[in-house]
Amino acid sequence: MKKFMLFLLIVLPGTHNNLSAQVAAKDVQHVKVYYEPGMYGGWPANNGIWIWGNEILVGFSKGYYKDLGPKHNIDRDKPQLHLLARSKDGGNTWVIEDPATRGLVPHGHFIAKPRTDVPQQKVQPLKEPINFQHPGFALAAYSNSDAGESRYWYSYDKGYNWNGPFALPNFGTPGTAARTDYIIDGKNECTLFITAAKSNGKEGRVICVKTTDGGKTWLLRSRIGGEPEGYDIMPASVRISKNEILVTTRKKEGDVSLIPAWYSSDNGKSWNQLQNACDDTGIGNPPAMIRLKDGRICLVYGYRSDAESIAANTKTSDIRARLSSDNGKSWSREYILRNDGSGQDVGYPRIVQRPDGKIVAIYYFMDNKTGRERYIGATIWDPPAFGKE
């Protein structure tokens, strides 16, 4: 475990107030969720995260390691599996599960080859409305990238068994690329935020869709922002009030990668752009976002430095966080949860808050101490008190 013994303020480019705070060692704990010699663990953001008290469940991808340069060293000629990691002690220890044995066999987000040891699932009709407020409920959404076809599964027993897959419409777009991001609004009401392809079939832009009949029908509610020249994808949403929603996204404009923020006061029918939650994520990373018990918004993301900067020791690859006390209108300095990344292949986080108030951020990572493989890591962070940001 890397220890940061001092609380430092350092100047980094791309922040709102040009201040970043290295988190003190006493406020952070790093653990490994999944690591296996010769294997590749990646991309929790492409999957989902769920929490019931101190029980946490998170999805990730597993493949075989192969040196292909600075990014995504996963062997394209061998199978890639979608797995789950479960913790029953708030993220301190983890057990790996294969959901394919219990009904969840995602077909999308493959860089390597799909697995062949289990049959590909066929889309099913949804016969009974989903109870989104069931105490053991979890929903998982997957698809291909760009102009794909999105599918979703649901569980009533905390992800041990899954029902599905069920199809999402394309909502008048060339295709969709859903990851798991949803807000439960009632027993039969759920709002999904997904990436849809642009008019040219490439990724993408974010749309808001909703069901009020337990998933039997899903309707387009709004498009968030205009069609970008680059891409604006991978949303993270939180409900602020009965009618207010905040969404952050992963955006690329030319050579700049950032995290915009969008606000809706009419339950997702229309959107206004706020100040960016982050002006610079290096070569790009998606946001993870939650509303804390004290009302603040917490955002976690990876900062990916390019391989040349890391080799020259001019930049680091980090896991970073920001806090907002005014529902996303402004953001605190960056809190650097860890900056020991040995390459650019890091990030794609998911986050939850434990009953004791600590934040558990889960991501994929690489560092010199562990070695060449990518692994799934977790950082347990005790954030500063309200008003002490």
Phi, psi and chi 1 to 4 in degrees:
 res  aa     phi    psi   chi1   chi2   chi3   chi4
   1 MET       -  130.8 -178.4 -172.4  -56.8      -
   2 LYS   -79.7  131.3 -179.1  146.2 -179.3  167.8
   3 LYS  -107.1  131.9  -63.9  -72.9 -172.8 -179.2
   4 PHE  -108.7  108.3  -58.6  105.7      -      -
   5 MET   -87.8  -12.8  -59.6  -50.6  -64.5      -
   6 LEU  -122.9  153.0  -62.1  175.8      -      -
   7 PHE   -98.5  111.1 -171.0   90.3      -      -
   8 LEU  -116.2  149.5  -57.3  174.4      -      -
   9 LEU  -111.6  121.4  -71.5 -178.5      -      -
  10 ILE  -129.0  151.1   56.3  177.0      -      -
  11 VAL   -91.6  127.2  176.0      -      -      -
  12 LEU  -129.3  149.5  -71.9  177.2      -      -
  13 PRO   -73.3  157.0   27.7  -35.3      -      -
  14 GLY    85.2    9.0      -      -      -      -
  15 THR  -104.3  159.0   63.0      -      -      -
  16 HIS   -65.3  -42.5  -69.4   61.5      -      -
  17 ASN  -114.9   15.4   52.7   14.7      -      -
  18 ASN    58.4   24.0  -73.5  -30.3      -      -
  19 LEU  -122.2  136.3  -72.0  177.3      -      -
  20 SER  -130.3  140.8  -67.6      -      -      -
  21 ALA  -112.3  121.4      -      -      -      -
  22 GLN   -73.1  121.6 -177.2   75.6   67.4      -
  23 VAL   -68.6  136.2  172.9      -      -      -
  24 ALA   -68.5  149.2      -      -      -      -
  25 ALA   -57.8  -35.4      -      -      -      -
  26 LYS   -68.3  -17.3   65.5 -179.8  179.3   60.0
  27 ASP  -100.8    3.2  -65.1  -33.4      -      -
  28 VAL  -144.0  143.7   70.2      -      -      -
  29 GLN  -136.1  131.7  172.9 -169.3   -4.6      -
  30 HIS  -109.3  132.5  -54.1  -53.5      -      -
  31 VAL  -134.1  159.2  -59.6      -      -      -
  32 LYS   -94.3  126.3  -77.8 -171.1  170.9   66.6
  33 VAL   -84.8  -48.7  175.0      -      -      -
  34 TYR  -143.4  126.6  164.5   78.8      -      -
  35 TYR  -148.0  133.8  165.0   70.3      -      -
  36 GLU  -145.3  124.1 -166.0  173.5  -12.7      -
  37 PRO   -55.5  134.5  -26.0   35.6      -      -
  38 GLY    81.0    1.3      -      -      -      -
  39 MET  -117.9  169.8  -55.2  -57.0  -70.4      -
  40 TYR  -124.8  122.7 -174.6  106.5      -      -
  41 GLY  -111.3  131.6      -      -      -      -
  42 GLY  -150.2  159.4      -      -      -      -
  43 TRP    58.3   58.1  -48.1  -62.0      -      -
  44 PRO   -55.0  -31.1  -28.4   37.0      -      -
  45 ALA   -63.0  -22.4      -      -      -      -
  46 ASN   -79.3   -4.2  -73.6  -11.1      -      -
  47 ASN  -117.0 -116.9  -64.6  -94.7      -      -
  48 GLY  -166.7  169.2      -      -      -      -
  49 ILE  -141.1  144.2 -165.9  167.3      -      -
  50 TRP  -142.8  151.2  -50.7  -92.5      -      -
  51 ILE  -142.7  138.5 -174.3  169.0      -      -
  52 TRP  -133.8   98.4  -53.9  -88.8      -      -
  53 GLY    64.5 -123.2      -      -      -      -
  54 ASN   -95.5    7.7  -83.2  -46.9      -      -
  55 GLU   -94.0  122.4 -175.5  170.6   -4.5      -
  56 ILE  -121.0  137.3  -55.0  169.9      -      -
  57 LEU  -128.3  132.5 -174.5   67.8      -      -
  58 VAL  -140.9  144.8   65.5      -      -      -
  59 GLY   -99.1  154.0      -      -      -      -
  60 PHE  -159.4  173.3   67.1   95.5      -      -
  61 SER  -107.4  144.2  -67.4      -      -      -
  62 LYS  -125.0  131.5  171.7 -174.1  173.2  178.9
  63 GLY  -143.6 -168.5      -      -      -      -
  64 TYR  -100.3  135.5  -71.0   82.0      -      -
  65 TYR   -71.2  138.6  176.1   87.1      -      -
  66 LYS  -150.8  131.3 -176.6  177.4 -178.5  179.8
  67 ASP   -72.9  108.8 -172.1   -5.5      -      -
  68 LEU  -121.5   18.0  -61.8  172.5      -      -
  69 GLY   109.7 -155.0      -      -      -      -
  70 PRO   -76.5  -17.4   25.4  -34.5      -      -
  71 LYS  -130.9  139.6 -172.5  177.3  179.4 -177.4
  72 HIS    52.8   62.9  -62.8  -17.1      -      -
  73 ASN   -82.4   61.6  -73.6  -23.9      -      -
  74 ILE  -114.6  132.4 -176.0  170.9      -      -
  75 ASP   -66.6  113.7 -167.0  -27.5      -      -
  76 ARG   -69.5  -16.0  -89.3   62.0  165.6  173.8
  77 ASP   -97.4    4.6  -62.8  -40.7      -      -
  78 LYS  -123.8  164.0  -66.7 -177.3  178.7  178.8
  79 PRO   -67.0  148.1  -20.1   31.5      -      -
  80 GLN  -115.2  129.3  176.1 -178.0  -24.3      -
  81 LEU  -110.9  145.3  -80.3   63.8      -      -
  82 HIS   -97.8  118.5  -67.6  -79.5      -      -
  83 LEU  -120.9  170.9  -60.3  180.0      -      -
  84 LEU  -123.7  145.7  -62.2  172.3      -      -
  85 ALA  -118.6  133.6      -      -      -      -
  86 ARG  -123.7  133.9 -172.1 -176.7  -57.8  -89.0
  87 SER  -122.5  136.7  173.4      -      -      -
  88 LYS  -111.5    7.8  -67.5 -172.2  176.4 -177.7
  89 ASP  -127.8   36.4   57.3    8.4      -      -
  90 GLY    74.7   19.9      -      -      -      -
  91 GLY   100.5    4.4      -      -      -      -
  92 ASN   -76.6  -39.0  -67.6  -60.1      -      -
  93 THR  -132.9  154.5   61.4      -      -      -
  94 TRP  -138.6  149.6  -63.3   83.6      -      -
  95 VAL  -124.5  134.7  174.4      -      -      -
  96 ILE   -91.6  135.1  -53.2  -56.5      -      -
  97 GLU  -125.6  149.2  -58.6  173.0    1.1      -
  98 ASP  -106.6  102.0 -175.0   -6.5      -      -
  99 PRO   -69.1  -13.2   27.6  -35.1      -      -
 100 ALA   -62.6  -23.0      -      -      -      -
 101 THR   -80.0   -7.7   63.6      -      -      -
 102 ARG  -129.8   24.4  -60.4  -68.2 -177.5   90.0
 103 GLY   104.0    1.3      -      -      -      -
 104 LEU  -115.9  104.5  177.4   61.0      -      -
 105 VAL  -126.8   81.9 -171.9      -      -      -
 106 PRO   -60.3  147.4  -23.4   35.0      -      -
 107 HIS  -109.3   -0.1   74.3  -70.7      -      -
 108 GLY  -120.3 -179.1      -      -      -      -
 109 HIS    57.1   41.5  -62.4  -49.1      -      -
 110 PHE   -95.4  125.2  -76.8  107.4      -      -
 111 ILE   -94.1  -40.3  -73.3 -176.8      -      -
 112 ALA   -92.9 -161.8      -      -      -      -
 113 LYS   -84.2  145.9  -72.0 -172.6  174.5 -178.6
 114 PRO   -63.6  151.8  -18.5   30.6      -      -
 115 ARG   -70.5  149.8   62.0 -168.1  -58.0  176.2
 116 THR  -118.6    1.6   57.9      -      -      -
 117 ASP   -83.3   -7.7   59.2  -36.4      -      -
 118 VAL  -130.8  148.4  -67.4      -      -      -
 119 PRO   -72.5  147.7   24.6  -33.7      -      -
 120 GLN   -68.9  131.8 -174.6   65.5   56.0      -
 121 GLN   -77.6  147.7  -67.2  175.3  -61.8      -
 122 LYS   -96.7  145.8  -65.5 -177.6  179.0  179.7
 123 VAL   -63.5  137.3  173.4      -      -      -
 124 GLN  -110.4  154.3  -53.6  173.7   23.7      -
 125 PRO   -77.4  142.9   27.4  -33.8      -      -
 126 LEU   -84.2  109.6 -177.0   63.9      -      -
 127 LYS   -87.0  -35.1  -62.6  179.5 -179.9  179.2
 128 GLU  -121.4  142.1  -62.0  -69.2  -25.1      -
 129 PRO   -58.8  143.9  -20.4   31.5      -      -
 130 ILE   -79.2  136.8  -60.8  169.9      -      -
 131 ASN   -94.2   95.7  177.1    5.8      -      -
 132 PHE   -68.4  -15.1  -65.2  108.7      -      -
 133 GLN  -100.3   12.6  -67.5 -178.3  -33.9      -
 134 HIS   -60.2  137.3 -169.4  -76.1      -      -
 135 PRO   -60.8  -24.4   17.2  -30.1      -      -
 136 GLY  -104.5   22.7      -      -      -      -
 137 PHE   -72.6  141.6  179.5   77.3      -      -
 138 ALA  -148.3  142.3      -      -      -      -
 139 LEU  -123.3  137.3 -177.4  146.8      -      -
 140 ALA  -127.7  130.8      -      -      -      -
 141 ALA  -123.2  136.2      -      -      -      -
 142 TYR  -141.0  161.5  -66.1   91.2      -      -
 143 SER  -165.9  177.7   80.7      -      -      -
 144 ASN   -73.0  173.1  -48.6   95.3      -      -
 145 SER   -87.6  175.6   60.8      -      -      -
 146 ASP    54.0 -128.0  -63.1  -30.3      -      -
 147 ALA   -88.9   72.4      -      -      -      -
 148 GLY  -100.2 -167.5      -      -      -      -
 149 GLU  -123.8  123.0  -63.0  178.7  -12.4      -
 150 SER   -93.1  143.0  -66.1      -      -      -
 151 ARG  -129.2  156.0  -54.4  -75.1 -176.2 -102.6
 152 TYR  -140.1  155.4   68.5   96.2      -      -
 153 TRP  -128.4  158.2  -68.0 -109.0      -      -
 154 TYR  -139.6  156.8   72.6   90.2      -      -
 155 SER  -133.4  143.9  170.7      -      -      -
 156 TYR  -107.2    0.0  -76.9  156.1      -      -
 157 ASP  -128.1   43.4   61.2   -0.1      -      -
 158 LYS    63.3   33.9  -58.9 -179.3  179.7  179.7
 159 GLY    83.2   11.1      -      -      -      -
 160 TYR   -77.5  -36.5  -74.3  102.6      -      -
 161 ASN  -132.8  144.9  -64.8  -79.3      -      -
 162 TRP  -127.1  145.7  -64.1   85.5      -      -
 163 ASN  -109.1  136.3  -57.8  -65.7      -      -
 164 GLY   138.0 -170.3      -      -      -      -
 165 PRO   -85.1  154.5   30.7  -34.8      -      -
 166 PHE  -119.9  148.3  -52.2  101.9      -      -
 167 ALA   -89.2  140.6      -      -      -      -
 168 LEU   -96.9  143.0  -76.8  172.8      -      -
 169 PRO   -66.3  170.5  -12.5   25.6      -      -
 170 ASN   -88.5   -6.6  -79.2  -14.0      -      -
 171 PHE    56.5   37.6  -56.6  103.6      -      -
 172 GLY    75.0   13.0      -      -      -      -
 173 THR  -105.7  168.2   72.9      -      -      -
 174 PRO   -64.9  -16.5  -23.4   34.5      -      -
 175 GLY   162.2  170.3      -      -      -      -
 176 THR  -129.8  161.5   60.8      -      -      -
 177 ALA  -138.6   75.2      -      -      -      -
 178 ALA   -75.2  137.2      -      -      -      -
 179 ARG  -112.6  175.8  -83.5   90.7  163.1  177.9
 180 THR   -85.7  105.4  -55.4      -      -      -
 181 ASP  -150.2  112.6 -177.6   53.9      -      -
 182 TYR  -148.7  158.1   60.0   91.2      -      -
 183 ILE  -124.4  125.5  -64.6  174.1      -      -
 184 ILE   -85.7  125.5  -65.5  172.6      -      -
 185 ASP  -111.0   -7.1  -62.2  -46.6      -      -
 186 GLY   171.9 -179.8      -      -      -      -
 187 LYS   -56.2  -42.4 -179.9  178.9  178.6 -179.2
 188 ASN  -115.4   11.9  -62.7  129.6      -      -
 189 GLU  -116.6  131.8  -67.6 -172.3   32.5      -
 190 CYS  -149.4  138.2 -177.5      -      -      -
 191 THR  -109.3  127.1  -57.6      -      -      -
 192 LEU  -108.5  143.7  -86.3  175.6      -      -
 193 PHE  -117.9  119.0  -61.5   87.5      -      -
 194 ILE  -135.3  162.1   63.9  175.9      -      -
 195 THR   -90.1  132.6  -58.8      -      -      -
 196 ALA  -115.4  152.0      -      -      -      -
 197 ALA   -68.6  150.5      -      -      -      -
 198 LYS   -73.8  176.5  -61.8 -171.3  -64.6 -175.8
 199 SER   -62.0  -23.4   54.6      -      -      -
 200 ASN   -88.7    4.4   61.8    4.9      -      -
 201 GLY    87.7   -2.8      -      -      -      -
 202 LYS   -96.6  161.3  -60.2  -63.9 -176.2 -178.3
 203 GLU   -71.7  151.7   64.4  175.2    9.7      -
 204 GLY  -169.9 -174.0      -      -      -      -
 205 ARG  -145.0  160.1   61.5 -172.5  -55.8 -173.0
 206 VAL   -98.0  138.3  173.8      -      -      -
 207 ILE  -126.8  156.7   61.0  174.1      -      -
 208 CYS  -112.1  125.6  170.6      -      -      -
 209 VAL  -128.9  158.5  -55.0      -      -      -
 210 LYS  -148.4  146.6 -172.5  176.7  178.7   71.1
 211 THR  -121.1  142.6 -178.8      -      -      -
 212 THR  -121.3    6.1   57.7      -      -      -
 213 ASP  -126.3   34.2   57.5    8.5      -      -
 214 GLY    72.6   25.4      -      -      -      -
 215 GLY    93.6   -0.6      -      -      -      -
 216 LYS   -67.9  -36.1  -72.0 -170.4  172.2 -177.9
 217 THR  -133.9  142.7   57.7      -      -      -
 218 TRP  -123.8  131.5  -66.7   86.3      -      -
 219 LEU  -122.1  144.4  -62.2  176.2      -      -
 220 LEU   -67.1  127.0  176.1   65.8      -      -
 221 ARG  -100.0  -40.1 -164.7  161.4  179.9   84.1
 222 SER  -169.5  161.4   60.4      -      -      -
 223 ARG  -104.1  135.2  -65.1  173.4  174.6   84.3
 224 ILE   -96.4  104.6  -58.1  179.7      -      -
 225 GLY    80.6  170.8      -      -      -      -
 226 GLY   -81.8  176.3      -      -      -      -
 227 GLU   -73.8  119.3 -175.1  168.4  -71.9      -
 228 PRO   -79.0  157.9   30.7  -35.3      -      -
 229 GLU   -70.1  -39.4  -68.3 -174.0   10.3      -
 230 GLY   -90.4 -112.2      -      -      -      -
 231 TYR  -145.6  158.1   57.5   70.7      -      -
 232 ASP  -142.7   99.6 -164.7   -2.7      -      -
 233 ILE  -138.0  179.0   60.3  175.1      -      -
 234 MET    53.9   66.5  -59.3 -174.4   73.1      -
 235 PRO   -71.6  154.4   28.4  -36.8      -      -
 236 ALA  -131.5  126.8      -      -      -      -
 237 SER  -124.1  152.8   63.5      -      -      -
 238 VAL  -141.4  147.0  -64.9      -      -      -
 239 ARG   -88.7  131.3  178.1  167.2  -68.6  -72.2
 240 ILE   -94.8  -43.2  -63.6  170.4      -      -
 241 SER  -152.0 -171.4   70.2      -      -      -
 242 LYS   -57.0  -34.5 -178.0  178.5  179.1 -180.0
 243 ASN  -116.4   -4.2  -65.2  -48.9      -      -
 244 GLU  -109.2  136.4  -64.3  172.9  -71.4      -
 245 ILE  -135.4  140.5  -59.5  172.7      -      -
 246 LEU  -115.3  134.0  178.4   69.1      -      -
 247 VAL  -130.6  133.9  170.4      -      -      -
 248 THR  -115.3  155.6   53.0      -      -      -
 249 THR  -139.1  169.1   62.6      -      -      -
 250 ARG  -100.0  120.6  173.6 -172.9 -179.7 -177.7
 251 LYS  -128.5  146.0 -172.8  170.4 -174.0  177.7
 252 LYS  -130.0  125.2 -174.3  174.2  178.9   63.7
 253 GLU  -124.9  107.0  -64.7  177.6  -24.0      -
 254 GLY    62.0 -120.7      -      -      -      -
 255 ASP   -97.1    5.6  -65.9  -30.5      -      -
 256 VAL  -104.1  129.3  177.9      -      -      -
 257 SER  -113.3  132.2  -65.0      -      -      -
 258 LEU  -148.2  177.2   62.6  152.7      -      -
 259 ILE  -126.9   99.2  -62.0  176.1      -      -
 260 PRO   -74.8  162.8   -9.6   24.8      -      -
 261 ALA  -127.3  139.6      -      -      -      -
 262 TRP  -129.4  141.7  -63.8   87.5      -      -
 263 TYR  -125.2  134.9  167.5   80.1      -      -
 264 SER  -122.9  131.8  173.4      -      -      -
 265 SER  -103.9    2.0   60.9      -      -      -
 266 ASP  -127.1   37.2   53.5   11.5      -      -
 267 ASN    63.1   36.3 -131.0   -3.7      -      -
 268 GLY    92.7    6.2      -      -      -      -
 269 LYS   -77.1  -33.8  -67.4 -179.5 -178.4  178.0
 270 SER  -144.4  162.5   62.9      -      -      -
 271 TRP  -139.9  142.8  -60.9   87.3      -      -
 272 ASN  -119.2  136.3  -67.0  -45.2      -      -
 273 GLN   -80.9  133.7 -170.7  166.7    6.3      -
 274 LEU  -101.2 -176.5  -56.1  177.0      -      -
 275 GLN   -57.7  142.7  175.0 -177.0  -16.1      -
 276 ASN   -57.4  138.7  -68.5  -25.9      -      -
 277 ALA   -70.9  -29.6      -      -      -      -
 278 CYS  -152.9  131.0  177.5      -      -      -
 279 ASP   -87.8  -12.6  -66.0  -36.5      -      -
 280 ASP  -155.5  116.7 -178.8   12.4      -      -
 281 THR  -115.1   27.9   58.3      -      -      -
 282 GLY    72.0 -124.2      -      -      -      -
 283 ILE   -91.3   10.1   61.1  173.6      -      -
 284 GLY   115.3  138.7      -      -      -      -
 285 ASN  -164.3  145.7 -135.2 -101.6      -      -
 286 PRO   -82.2  157.2   30.0  -35.6      -      -
 287 PRO   -87.7  154.3   33.3  -35.2      -      -
 288 ALA  -123.0  138.5      -      -      -      -
 289 MET  -147.1  139.8 -172.2  170.1   63.0      -
 290 ILE  -141.0  159.1   55.6  172.1      -      -
 291 ARG   -96.4  123.5 -174.1  174.1  176.6   83.0
 292 LEU   -77.7  165.3  -57.6 -179.4      -      -
 293 LYS   -62.7  -26.4  -58.5  178.8 -169.5  -57.5
 294 ASP   -88.8    4.8   62.2   15.6      -      -
 295 GLY    97.5  -14.9      -      -      -      -
 296 ARG   -72.7  160.4  -70.3  179.8  -63.9  174.7
 297 ILE  -102.1  133.7  -52.8  -63.6      -      -
 298 CYS  -114.4  129.2  177.6      -      -      -
 299 LEU  -119.1  131.6 -178.3   79.1      -      -
 300 VAL  -126.7  141.3  172.2      -      -      -
 301 TYR  -157.2  161.7   49.0   94.9      -      -
 302 GLY   -92.1  142.8      -      -      -      -
 303 TYR  -105.8  113.6 -178.3   89.5      -      -
 304 ARG   -99.7  109.3  -81.2  174.2  163.2  168.7
 305 SER   -82.9  149.7  -66.6      -      -      -
 306 ASP   -71.4  156.6   60.7   87.5      -      -
 307 ALA   -59.8  -36.0      -      -      -      -
 308 GLU   -65.8  -41.3  -67.9   78.6    8.8      -
 309 SER   -66.9  -38.3  -63.6      -      -      -
 310 ILE   -65.9  -43.5  -65.9  171.7      -      -
 311 ALA   -63.4  -32.9      -      -      -      -
 312 ALA   -86.9   -0.7      -      -      -      -
 313 ASN    60.5   30.4  -68.5  -40.6      -      -
 314 THR   -97.2  -19.4   58.0      -      -      -
 315 LYS  -144.7  161.9  -69.5 -175.9  179.6 -179.7
 316 THR  -122.8  162.3   58.1      -      -      -
 317 SER  -101.1  126.6  -80.6      -      -      -
 318 ASP  -128.0  165.7  -46.9  -27.2      -      -
 319 ILE  -110.6  121.8  -56.3  -61.5      -      -
 320 ARG  -124.7  163.5  -58.9 -177.3 -179.6 -176.6
 321 ALA  -144.1  155.3      -      -      -      -
 322 ARG  -136.4  156.4  -72.8 -175.8 -173.8  -89.7
 323 LEU  -124.1  146.5  -61.7  167.3      -      -
 324 SER  -129.3  129.8  174.5      -      -      -
 325 SER  -100.4    1.0  -59.7      -      -      -
 326 ASP  -130.6   39.6   55.1    9.2      -      -
 327 ASN    60.4   37.4  -63.1  -35.9      -      -
 328 GLY    90.1    2.1      -      -      -      -
 329 LYS   -71.6  -32.6  -64.1 -179.2  178.8   66.2
 330 SER  -144.6  163.6   64.1      -      -      -
 331 TRP  -134.2  151.2  -63.7   86.8      -      -
 332 SER   -71.2  177.0   71.7      -      -      -
 333 ARG   -58.5  165.8   63.2  168.5   64.1   97.4
 334 GLU   -78.1  133.1  -72.5 -177.1  -41.3      -
 335 TYR  -100.8  120.2  -69.4   91.7      -      -
 336 ILE   -88.9  107.0  -59.2  177.7      -      -
 337 LEU   -75.1  -34.9  -56.5 -175.5      -      -
 338 ARG  -161.2  146.2   63.9 -175.2  -56.1  174.1
 339 ASN  -134.4   33.1   64.9  -10.0      -      -
 340 ASP  -104.0   22.1   56.3  -29.7      -      -
 341 GLY   -65.4  132.8      -      -      -      -
 342 SER   -93.8    1.7   58.3      -      -      -
 343 GLY  -163.4 -174.8      -      -      -      -
 344 GLN   -87.7   -5.5   65.7 -172.6   47.3      -
 345 ASP   -90.3   73.1 -150.4   10.9      -      -
 346 VAL  -142.1  164.0  -56.6      -      -      -
 347 GLY   106.5 -132.6      -      -      -      -
 348 TYR    50.6   58.8  -88.5   61.8      -      -
 349 PRO   -82.6  164.2   32.6  -37.2      -      -
 350 ARG  -132.7  147.8  -69.6  -76.9 -176.6  167.3
 351 ILE  -139.0  151.8   56.4  172.2      -      -
 352 VAL  -141.5  165.9  -69.2      -      -      -
 353 GLN  -115.6  129.0 -173.9  178.5   27.5      -
 354 ARG   -74.6  163.7  -58.4 -167.9  -40.7 -164.9
 355 PRO   -57.3  -28.3  -27.5   35.3      -      -
 356 ASP   -83.2    3.2   65.7    0.2      -      -
 357 GLY    95.5  -12.4      -      -      -      -
 358 LYS   -75.3  148.1  -68.9 -174.3  178.2 -178.4
 359 ILE   -97.2  134.2  -65.9  164.1      -      -
 360 VAL  -111.3  112.2 -177.7      -      -      -
 361 ALA  -105.7  128.8      -      -      -      -
 362 ILE  -121.2  135.3  -58.6  165.5      -      -
 363 TYR  -157.1  174.7   45.9   82.9      -      -
 364 TYR  -106.4  153.5   82.7  119.8      -      -
 365 PHE  -154.1  163.5 -151.1   67.1      -      -
 366 MET  -144.1  138.4   56.7 -173.1  -64.9      -
 367 ASP  -148.7  161.2   60.9   60.5      -      -
 368 ASN   -66.5  -32.4  -72.2  -37.5      -      -
 369 LYS   -67.0  -40.7 -177.0  176.8  179.9  179.8
 370 THR   -76.1  -43.2  -59.5      -      -      -
 371 GLY   121.3 -156.8      -      -      -      -
 372 ARG   -73.4  -28.1   60.5  179.9 -171.8  168.0
 373 GLU   -68.7  155.1  -69.4   89.3   -4.6      -
 374 ARG   -91.5  142.8  -47.7  -59.9 -174.1  -99.3
 375 TYR  -136.3  165.4   63.4   88.6      -      -
 376 ILE   -93.9  120.9  -53.0  -59.6      -      -
 377 GLY  -114.6  160.2      -      -      -      -
 378 ALA  -131.0  137.7      -      -      -      -
 379 THR  -117.4  123.6  -67.4      -      -      -
 380 ILE  -100.8  116.9  -57.5  169.9      -      -
 381 TRP  -121.1  130.6  178.0   38.3      -      -
 382 ASP   -97.1   98.0 -167.9    8.8      -      -
 383 PRO   -70.6  161.4   28.9  -35.5      -      -
 384 PRO   -62.9  152.7   21.9  -33.1      -      -
 385 ALA   -64.4  158.1      -      -      -      -
 386 PHE   -54.7  130.4 -166.7   98.4      -      -
 387 GLY    87.6   -5.3      -      -      -      -
 388 LYS  -108.1   13.3  -57.9  -65.0 -176.2 -179.5
 389 GLU   -64.5      -  -58.8   90.7  -14.3      -
